[in-house]
Amino acid sequence: METLFLALVSHVEILIVAGIVLFLFGASKIPKLMRSMGSGLGEFKKGLKESNEETMPGEDSDSEKKSPDSEKKSSDS
């Protein structure tokens, strides 16, 4: 899908859009805008990771379970 997007948008069009964004927001507000977008993306990924951990428990809980072979060895000793 990324290659399709790159095939439809040329370098000139990207420069024109960048110029319009610079004109609308100004050079001083663009770093603030990008910083807030980055922190928002980070929060989204953090929330997504937490929701995946809630729905799918990690391997730590599986390692606490003993296998039948380990119980036999401990009772034989």
PyMOL CGO cylinders between C-alpha atoms (Angstrom):
from pymol import cmd
from pymol.cgo import CYLINDER

trace = [
    CYLINDER, 0.00, 0.00, 0.00, 2.91, 2.34, 0.70, 0.3, 1, 1, 1, 1, 1, 1,
    CYLINDER, 2.91, 2.34, 0.70, 4.27, 1.80, -2.80, 0.3, 1, 1, 1, 1, 1, 1,
    CYLINDER, 4.27, 1.80, -2.80, 0.88, 2.70, -4.23, 0.3, 1, 1, 1, 1, 1, 1,
    CYLINDER, 0.88, 2.70, -4.23, 0.89, 5.96, -2.27, 0.3, 1, 1, 1, 1, 1, 1,
    CYLINDER, 0.89, 5.96, -2.27, 4.40, 6.80, -3.42, 0.3, 1, 1, 1, 1, 1, 1,
    CYLINDER, 4.40, 6.80, -3.42, 3.48, 6.03, -7.01, 0.3, 1, 1, 1, 1, 1, 1,
    CYLINDER, 3.48, 6.03, -7.01, 0.56, 8.46, -6.91, 0.3, 1, 1, 1, 1, 1, 1,
    CYLINDER, 0.56, 8.46, -6.91, 2.40, 11.36, -5.21, 0.3, 1, 1, 1, 1, 1, 1,
    CYLINDER, 2.40, 11.36, -5.21, 5.38, 12.99, -6.87, 0.3, 1, 1, 1, 1, 1, 1,
    CYLINDER, 5.38, 12.99, -6.87, 8.19, 14.96, -5.23, 0.3, 1, 1, 1, 1, 1, 1,
    CYLINDER, 8.19, 14.96, -5.23, 6.77, 18.25, -6.48, 0.3, 1, 1, 1, 1, 1, 1,
    CYLINDER, 6.77, 18.25, -6.48, 3.39, 17.57, -4.88, 0.3, 1, 1, 1, 1, 1, 1,
    CYLINDER, 3.39, 17.57, -4.88, 5.04, 16.71, -1.55, 0.3, 1, 1, 1, 1, 1, 1,
    CYLINDER, 5.04, 16.71, -1.55, 6.98, 19.99, -1.65, 0.3, 1, 1, 1, 1, 1, 1,
    CYLINDER, 6.98, 19.99, -1.65, 3.82, 21.94, -2.44, 0.3, 1, 1, 1, 1, 1, 1,
    CYLINDER, 3.82, 21.94, -2.44, 1.96, 20.37, 0.49, 0.3, 1, 1, 1, 1, 1, 1,
    CYLINDER, 1.96, 20.37, 0.49, 4.94, 21.03, 2.80, 0.3, 1, 1, 1, 1, 1, 1,
    CYLINDER, 4.94, 21.03, 2.80, 4.98, 24.67, 1.68, 0.3, 1, 1, 1, 1, 1, 1,
    CYLINDER, 4.98, 24.67, 1.68, 1.27, 25.06, 2.36, 0.3, 1, 1, 1, 1, 1, 1,
    CYLINDER, 1.27, 25.06, 2.36, 1.66, 23.52, 5.83, 0.3, 1, 1, 1, 1, 1, 1,
    CYLINDER, 1.66, 23.52, 5.83, 4.57, 25.87, 6.54, 0.3, 1, 1, 1, 1, 1, 1,
    CYLINDER, 4.57, 25.87, 6.54, 2.52, 28.84, 5.38, 0.3, 1, 1, 1, 1, 1, 1,
    CYLINDER, 2.52, 28.84, 5.38, -0.53, 27.89, 7.45, 0.3, 1, 1, 1, 1, 1, 1,
    CYLINDER, -0.53, 27.89, 7.45, 1.16, 26.95, 10.73, 0.3, 1, 1, 1, 1, 1, 1,
    CYLINDER, 1.16, 26.95, 10.73, 4.35, 28.99, 10.62, 0.3, 1, 1, 1, 1, 1, 1,
    CYLINDER, 4.35, 28.99, 10.62, 7.87, 27.78, 11.29, 0.3, 1, 1, 1, 1, 1, 1,
    CYLINDER, 7.87, 27.78, 11.29, 7.59, 28.14, 15.08, 0.3, 1, 1, 1, 1, 1, 1,
    CYLINDER, 7.59, 28.14, 15.08, 4.48, 25.97, 15.50, 0.3, 1, 1, 1, 1, 1, 1,
    CYLINDER, 4.48, 25.97, 15.50, 5.53, 23.02, 13.34, 0.3, 1, 1, 1, 1, 1, 1,
    CYLINDER, 5.53, 23.02, 13.34, 7.95, 21.51, 15.93, 0.3, 1, 1, 1, 1, 1, 1,
    CYLINDER, 7.95, 21.51, 15.93, 5.24, 21.80, 18.61, 0.3, 1, 1, 1, 1, 1, 1,
    CYLINDER, 5.24, 21.80, 18.61, 2.74, 20.16, 16.29, 0.3, 1, 1, 1, 1, 1, 1,
    CYLINDER, 2.74, 20.16, 16.29, 5.08, 17.28, 15.47, 0.3, 1, 1, 1, 1, 1, 1,
    CYLINDER, 5.08, 17.28, 15.47, 5.99, 16.83, 19.16, 0.3, 1, 1, 1, 1, 1, 1,
    CYLINDER, 5.99, 16.83, 19.16, 2.32, 16.59, 20.15, 0.3, 1, 1, 1, 1, 1, 1,
    CYLINDER, 2.32, 16.59, 20.15, 1.63, 14.15, 17.31, 0.3, 1, 1, 1, 1, 1, 1,
    CYLINDER, 1.63, 14.15, 17.31, 4.57, 12.01, 18.44, 0.3, 1, 1, 1, 1, 1, 1,
    CYLINDER, 4.57, 12.01, 18.44, 3.46, 11.95, 22.05, 0.3, 1, 1, 1, 1, 1, 1,
    CYLINDER, 3.46, 11.95, 22.05, -0.08, 11.11, 20.96, 0.3, 1, 1, 1, 1, 1, 1,
    CYLINDER, -0.08, 11.11, 20.96, 1.21, 8.23, 18.88, 0.3, 1, 1, 1, 1, 1, 1,
    CYLINDER, 1.21, 8.23, 18.88, 3.31, 7.04, 21.82, 0.3, 1, 1, 1, 1, 1, 1,
    CYLINDER, 3.31, 7.04, 21.82, 0.25, 7.08, 24.10, 0.3, 1, 1, 1, 1, 1, 1,
    CYLINDER, 0.25, 7.08, 24.10, -1.75, 5.19, 21.49, 0.3, 1, 1, 1, 1, 1, 1,
    CYLINDER, -1.75, 5.19, 21.49, 0.93, 2.47, 21.21, 0.3, 1, 1, 1, 1, 1, 1,
    CYLINDER, 0.93, 2.47, 21.21, 1.18, 2.26, 25.01, 0.3, 1, 1, 1, 1, 1, 1,
    CYLINDER, 1.18, 2.26, 25.01, -2.59, 1.79, 25.31, 0.3, 1, 1, 1, 1, 1, 1,
    CYLINDER, -2.59, 1.79, 25.31, -2.59, -0.78, 22.54, 0.3, 1, 1, 1, 1, 1, 1,
    CYLINDER, -2.59, -0.78, 22.54, 0.18, -2.73, 24.26, 0.3, 1, 1, 1, 1, 1, 1,
    CYLINDER, 0.18, -2.73, 24.26, -1.63, -2.63, 27.61, 0.3, 1, 1, 1, 1, 1, 1,
    CYLINDER, -1.63, -2.63, 27.61, -4.88, -3.84, 26.05, 0.3, 1, 1, 1, 1, 1, 1,
    CYLINDER, -4.88, -3.84, 26.05, -3.05, -6.71, 24.35, 0.3, 1, 1, 1, 1, 1, 1,
    CYLINDER, -3.05, -6.71, 24.35, -1.46, -7.71, 27.67, 0.3, 1, 1, 1, 1, 1, 1,
    CYLINDER, -1.46, -7.71, 27.67, -4.89, -7.77, 29.32, 0.3, 1, 1, 1, 1, 1, 1,
    CYLINDER, -4.89, -7.77, 29.32, -6.45, -9.95, 26.64, 0.3, 1, 1, 1, 1, 1, 1,
    CYLINDER, -6.45, -9.95, 26.64, -3.44, -12.23, 26.16, 0.3, 1, 1, 1, 1, 1, 1,
    CYLINDER, -3.44, -12.23, 26.16, -1.57, -13.03, 29.38, 0.3, 1, 1, 1, 1, 1, 1,
    CYLINDER, -1.57, -13.03, 29.38, 2.21, -13.12, 29.09, 0.3, 1, 1, 1, 1, 1, 1,
    CYLINDER, 2.21, -13.12, 29.09, 4.51, -16.09, 29.25, 0.3, 1, 1, 1, 1, 1, 1,
    CYLINDER, 4.51, -16.09, 29.25, 5.36, -15.39, 32.90, 0.3, 1, 1, 1, 1, 1, 1,
    CYLINDER, 5.36, -15.39, 32.90, 2.13, -16.98, 34.10, 0.3, 1, 1, 1, 1, 1, 1,
    CYLINDER, 2.13, -16.98, 34.10, 2.78, -20.07, 31.95, 0.3, 1, 1, 1, 1, 1, 1,
    CYLINDER, 2.78, -20.07, 31.95, 6.27, -20.57, 33.39, 0.3, 1, 1, 1, 1, 1, 1,
    CYLINDER, 6.27, -20.57, 33.39, 4.86, -20.79, 36.91, 0.3, 1, 1, 1, 1, 1, 1,
    CYLINDER, 4.86, -20.79, 36.91, 2.82, -23.87, 36.02, 0.3, 1, 1, 1, 1, 1, 1,
    CYLINDER, 2.82, -23.87, 36.02, 4.63, -27.12, 36.69, 0.3, 1, 1, 1, 1, 1, 1,
    CYLINDER, 4.63, -27.12, 36.69, 4.70, -29.86, 34.13, 0.3, 1, 1, 1, 1, 1, 1,
    CYLINDER, 4.70, -29.86, 34.13, 3.74, -33.41, 35.21, 0.3, 1, 1, 1, 1, 1, 1,
    CYLINDER, 3.74, -33.41, 35.21, 7.34, -34.55, 34.64, 0.3, 1, 1, 1, 1, 1, 1,
    CYLINDER, 7.34, -34.55, 34.64, 8.73, -32.03, 37.13, 0.3, 1, 1, 1, 1, 1, 1,
    CYLINDER, 8.73, -32.03, 37.13, 6.20, -33.14, 39.77, 0.3, 1, 1, 1, 1, 1, 1,
    CYLINDER, 6.20, -33.14, 39.77, 7.25, -36.79, 39.34, 0.3, 1, 1, 1, 1, 1, 1,
    CYLINDER, 7.25, -36.79, 39.34, 10.94, -35.96, 39.76, 0.3, 1, 1, 1, 1, 1, 1,
    CYLINDER, 10.94, -35.96, 39.76, 10.31, -33.94, 42.92, 0.3, 1, 1, 1, 1, 1, 1,
    CYLINDER, 10.31, -33.94, 42.92, 8.20, -36.74, 44.51, 0.3, 1, 1, 1, 1, 1, 1,
    CYLINDER, 8.20, -36.74, 44.51, 10.83, -39.43, 43.62, 0.3, 1, 1, 1, 1, 1, 1,
    CYLINDER, 10.83, -39.43, 43.62, 13.61, -37.56, 45.44, 0.3, 1, 1, 1, 1, 1, 1,
]
cmd.load_cgo(trace, "trace")
